[in-house]
Amino acid sequence: MKFHIVLLFLLLTMVLFSYVTFRIEIIVTDSDRFQGVQIRFGLPFYRFEQIYDYTDPRLKFFEALLVDRWNKSVGQKRDWTWKNVKDIFKISKQIHLLSDWEQQTFYIFKTALVYTVIEKMIWKSRVGGGDAMLAALHTGLMWTIKGLTIIFLGNISRLKKVQIAVEPDYLSAEFESQIDCILKMRIVHIIIITFYLIVWKVRWWINGFAASTRRQQPSY
């Protein structure tokens, strides 16, 4: 009987500390046809894809992203007149470009990176500028961003193999960046991250319900 218990314990330990391999692909595009982010996540028997569309003929991708962050921060949409543009420089302490939900998501993402092994990371970008000078400046900025990102990932997770490239485009102002990663994480760490997510969602639901209840109470 004891032998079977020990054997079961050993098998359970082997399963919990075995690795699960998955793949993440992130594509950021800023062109006349599409402005936004595509995220693809793949497991051996599961695949997920999400598209965030920020296409706006009046704005570039990063401008549209900043406007979206601002609108979500103040809780309403605005017509972007010159007066409203000047209001950006009057941001109070109550205005945050990242919501509480996004800040908590980043914390969980950062925690997950600690337990993650990045087997392979391929990061290719095509950077335009409309002319040679702007394309060269944008290319240098992109190399800087990639260098800082690689340093961050190398310090927080196990980074094994990296391939990065930046291709300048002197003929157009379009931008495209694609990250393709093969990652590994132990099953026990996936369970820990899942537990964090469940606790966070329960707390978020309780806090939201409590706030809703306080708003509904009559005043006498």
C-alpha positions as CSV (number, residue, x, y, z in Angstrom):
1,M,0.0,0.0,0.0
2,K,2.8,2.4,0.9
3,F,4.6,1.5,-2.3
4,H,1.5,2.5,-4.4
5,I,1.2,5.8,-2.5
6,V,4.9,6.6,-3.0
7,L,4.6,5.7,-6.7
8,L,1.5,7.9,-7.1
9,F,3.2,10.8,-5.4
10,L,6.2,10.4,-7.7
11,L,4.0,10.3,-10.8
12,L,2.1,13.4,-9.6
13,T,5.4,15.2,-9.0
14,M,6.7,14.3,-12.5
15,V,3.5,15.6,-14.1
16,L,3.4,18.9,-12.1
17,F,7.0,19.7,-12.9
18,S,6.8,18.7,-16.5
19,Y,6.8,21.5,-19.1
20,V,4.0,22.6,-21.4
21,T,5.2,24.2,-24.7
22,F,3.1,26.9,-26.3
23,R,3.5,29.6,-29.0
24,I,2.6,33.3,-29.0
25,E,2.6,35.5,-32.0
26,I,2.1,39.3,-31.8
27,I,1.8,41.5,-34.9
28,V,1.6,45.3,-34.8
29,T,0.6,47.0,-38.0
30,D,0.3,50.6,-39.0
31,S,-0.6,50.9,-42.7
32,D,-3.3,52.5,-44.9
33,R,-5.3,49.2,-44.8
34,F,-5.1,48.3,-41.1
35,Q,-3.9,49.8,-37.8
36,G,-3.9,47.5,-34.8
37,V,-2.6,44.5,-33.0
38,Q,-3.1,40.8,-33.7
39,I,-2.4,38.3,-31.0
40,R,-2.3,34.5,-31.6
41,F,-1.8,31.9,-28.9
42,G,-1.3,28.2,-29.6
43,L,-1.2,25.1,-27.6
44,P,-1.0,21.5,-29.0
45,F,-4.8,21.2,-28.9
46,Y,-6.0,24.8,-28.5
47,R,-5.6,28.0,-30.5
48,F,-6.7,31.5,-29.7
49,E,-6.7,34.7,-31.8
50,Q,-7.6,38.3,-30.9
51,I,-7.5,41.4,-33.0
52,Y,-7.5,44.9,-31.6
53,D,-8.5,47.3,-34.4
54,Y,-7.4,51.0,-34.0
55,T,-7.9,51.9,-37.7
56,D,-8.5,55.6,-38.1
57,P,-7.8,57.5,-41.4
58,R,-7.1,60.7,-39.4
59,L,-4.4,59.2,-37.1
60,K,-1.4,56.9,-37.1
61,F,-1.6,53.8,-35.1
62,F,0.3,55.1,-32.0
63,E,-1.7,58.3,-32.1
64,A,-4.9,56.3,-32.2
65,L,-3.7,54.1,-29.4
66,L,-2.9,57.2,-27.3
67,V,-6.4,58.7,-28.0
68,D,-8.0,55.4,-27.0
69,R,-6.0,55.3,-23.7
70,W,-7.1,58.9,-23.0
71,N,-10.8,58.2,-23.7
72,K,-10.8,55.2,-21.5
73,S,-8.9,57.1,-18.8
74,V,-11.4,60.0,-18.6
75,G,-14.4,57.7,-19.2
76,Q,-15.7,59.5,-22.3
77,K,-14.9,60.2,-25.9
78,R,-13.9,63.7,-27.0
79,D,-13.7,65.6,-30.3
80,W,-10.0,66.3,-30.6
81,T,-10.0,70.0,-31.1
82,W,-6.9,72.1,-30.3
83,K,-8.3,72.9,-26.8
84,N,-8.7,69.3,-26.0
85,V,-5.2,68.6,-27.2
86,K,-3.9,71.2,-24.8
87,D,-5.8,69.5,-22.0
88,I,-3.5,66.5,-22.2
89,F,-0.8,68.6,-20.5
90,K,-3.2,69.2,-17.6
91,I,-3.6,65.6,-16.6
92,S,-4.4,65.3,-12.9
93,K,-3.4,62.6,-10.5
94,Q,-6.8,61.0,-11.0
95,I,-6.0,60.3,-14.7
96,H,-4.2,57.1,-15.5
97,L,-3.3,55.8,-19.0
98,L,-3.7,52.3,-17.7
99,S,-6.8,51.1,-15.9
100,D,-6.7,49.1,-12.7
101,W,-7.6,46.0,-14.7
102,E,-4.7,46.6,-17.1
103,Q,-2.2,47.3,-14.3
104,Q,-3.2,44.0,-12.6
105,T,-3.0,42.2,-15.9
106,F,0.6,43.5,-16.3
107,Y,1.5,42.3,-12.8
108,I,0.2,38.8,-13.5
109,F,2.0,38.9,-16.9
110,K,5.2,39.9,-15.2
111,T,4.8,37.1,-12.6
112,A,4.2,34.6,-15.4
113,L,7.4,35.7,-17.1
114,V,9.4,34.7,-14.0
115,Y,8.3,31.1,-14.4
116,T,8.7,31.1,-18.2
117,V,11.4,29.7,-20.4
118,I,11.7,31.5,-23.7
119,E,13.0,28.8,-26.0
120,K,13.0,30.9,-29.1
121,M,12.1,34.5,-29.9
122,I,12.0,35.9,-33.4
123,W,11.3,39.7,-33.6
124,K,11.3,41.2,-37.1
125,S,10.2,44.7,-37.9
126,R,9.8,46.9,-41.0
127,V,10.0,50.6,-40.2
128,G,9.1,53.3,-42.6
129,G,9.3,57.1,-42.5
130,G,8.3,58.5,-45.9
131,D,11.9,59.6,-46.5
132,A,15.4,58.4,-45.8
133,M,16.0,60.6,-42.7
134,L,12.8,59.7,-40.8
135,A,13.2,56.0,-41.8
136,A,16.8,56.0,-40.3
137,L,15.6,57.7,-37.1
138,H,12.7,55.3,-36.7
139,T,15.0,52.4,-37.3
140,G,17.4,53.5,-34.6
141,L,14.5,54.0,-32.2
142,M,13.3,50.5,-32.9
143,W,16.7,49.0,-32.3
144,T,16.7,50.8,-28.9
145,I,13.3,49.5,-28.0
146,K,14.2,46.0,-28.9
147,G,17.5,46.2,-27.0
148,L,15.7,47.4,-23.8
149,T,13.0,44.7,-24.2
150,I,15.6,41.9,-24.6
151,I,17.4,43.2,-21.4
152,F,14.1,43.2,-19.5
153,L,13.2,39.7,-20.6
154,G,16.7,38.4,-19.9
155,N,16.6,39.7,-16.4
156,I,13.1,38.4,-15.5
157,S,12.9,35.1,-17.4
158,R,15.1,32.4,-19.0
159,L,15.8,33.6,-22.5
160,K,17.6,31.0,-24.7
161,K,17.6,32.0,-28.3
162,V,16.8,35.4,-29.9
163,Q,16.7,36.6,-33.4
164,I,15.9,40.3,-34.0
165,A,16.0,42.3,-37.2
166,V,14.9,45.8,-38.3
167,E,14.4,46.6,-42.0
168,P,14.1,50.3,-42.9
169,D,11.6,51.2,-45.6
170,Y,12.6,54.4,-47.4
171,L,9.6,54.4,-49.7
172,S,6.6,54.4,-47.4
173,A,5.6,55.5,-43.8
174,E,4.1,52.1,-43.0
175,F,5.2,50.1,-39.9
176,E,5.0,46.4,-39.1
177,S,6.5,44.4,-36.3
178,Q,6.1,40.7,-35.7
179,I,7.1,38.8,-32.6
180,D,7.0,35.0,-32.7
181,C,7.9,33.2,-29.4
182,I,8.1,29.5,-28.4
183,L,7.7,29.3,-24.6
184,K,7.7,26.7,-21.9
185,M,6.2,26.7,-18.5
186,R,5.9,24.0,-15.8
187,I,2.4,22.7,-15.1
188,V,2.7,23.6,-11.4
189,H,3.5,27.2,-12.4
190,I,0.5,27.3,-14.7
191,I,-1.7,26.3,-11.8
192,I,-0.2,29.1,-9.6
193,I,-0.9,31.7,-12.3
194,T,-4.4,30.3,-12.8
195,F,-5.0,30.6,-9.0
196,Y,-3.8,34.3,-9.2
197,L,-6.3,34.9,-12.0
198,I,-9.2,33.3,-10.1
199,V,-8.5,35.3,-6.9
200,W,-8.1,38.5,-8.8
201,K,-11.4,38.0,-10.7
202,V,-13.2,37.1,-7.5
203,R,-11.9,40.2,-5.8
204,W,-12.8,42.4,-8.8
205,W,-16.3,41.0,-8.8
206,I,-16.7,41.5,-5.0
207,N,-15.4,45.1,-5.2
208,G,-17.6,45.9,-8.2
209,F,-20.7,44.4,-6.4
210,A,-19.9,46.4,-3.2
211,A,-19.5,49.6,-5.2
212,S,-22.8,49.0,-7.0
213,T,-24.6,48.3,-3.7
214,R,-23.3,51.5,-2.2
215,R,-24.6,53.5,-5.2
216,Q,-28.1,51.9,-4.9
217,Q,-28.5,52.8,-1.2
218,P,-31.1,55.6,-0.6
219,S,-30.0,58.7,1.2
220,Y,-32.2,60.0,4.0
